[in-house]
Amino acid sequence: MALPPVRGGAGHTARAARADRRPRDGRTLVRPLSPWARPCATTGPRPARSTDSRPSTTETDLMPHTELKRVVERLYATLDSADRPSVGRFFHPDVEVRFGNSAAAHGPQALLRIGGRLRRFATELVHDLRQVFVDVEARTAIAEIDMTYRQASGDLRVPATSVFRFDDDLLITHYHVYIDVSALGVDTATW
């Protein structure tokens, strides 16, 4: 009697295991960040779980994942443009900001202070947004980016991850950037 093949055996890759879960109609796959995340209204309702301890949420109560993703995309486009004063319109007035290993700071002045300090080390900052993961129910987005610091001595490219939390009006209430800028000779702990 032959045993069924074991997952994870020879020839098995994580990519092959995910291939059967990709939508076949050309839509972008958004991986939920929590076991309670609900799919977008266009993908249909999620089956009920008896172990789900959170209150049930209907699909109409959730904002589409594309709205959160668009806010993140627009923010980075605005940061990279010459329209820096417009950046504030994306943030809640009491936004919590954290950059690198700095302590959390609040408000638009914290954003300006961080931007000013970064510009001491680089004449230009460019954000290459690689991927955005969205948890609609938690109103959270996580962005993978490559930051390029342009200096007279050359460019420095550094990977980073940003975590965004949103309020009901799609304003960013928490903006945490996890990045290692030690190659610039910068210690963000005192920022």
C-alpha positions, 0 to 999 in steps of 0.5 A: 500500500502506497502512502500519500506524498508528504508536504514539505518533501523533495520538490516542495517549495513554499511558492508551489504551496501558495500557487493554488491559492492565487486568484485566477481572475487577475486580482491582486492577492492580499494576505490577511495579517490576522486570523480574523481579517475579513476578505474584501466584499468582492471576494465573498463572505468568509465562512463562520468560525466557532473559535472566533472570539471577536464580534462578527463584522459584516462585509459592508462595515469594512473599508475596501483594502484598496482604499488603505493601499491607495493612501499609502501609495499617495503618501509615498508619491507625495513624499517623493515629490516637491510638494512636501507641505502636503504630506500633513494632510495624510496624518491625524493631528495627534499621529504617533510617529516612530522612526528607527529605534527612536521613542514614539513622538506625537503630532505633525511637528514630530514628522517635520523634525524627522524629515529635517534630520534625514535631510542633513544626511541626504540631499534627496530621499526616494521611496520605492514601494515594493508591496503593501499588506492590508488588514482591513478589519484592524485598519492597518497597512504594512509597506515594504519599501526600499529607501534610497538616500542620495548624497554627493558621495553616492546613493545608499539603498536601504530596505525598510518596513512601515506600519500604518494604522488608520482612523475612520476618515483614512487619516494615519494615526500611527506611522512607525518606520523600521529601518537600519540607517547605521550605514549613514552613521546615524543613531535614531535613538535620540530623535 
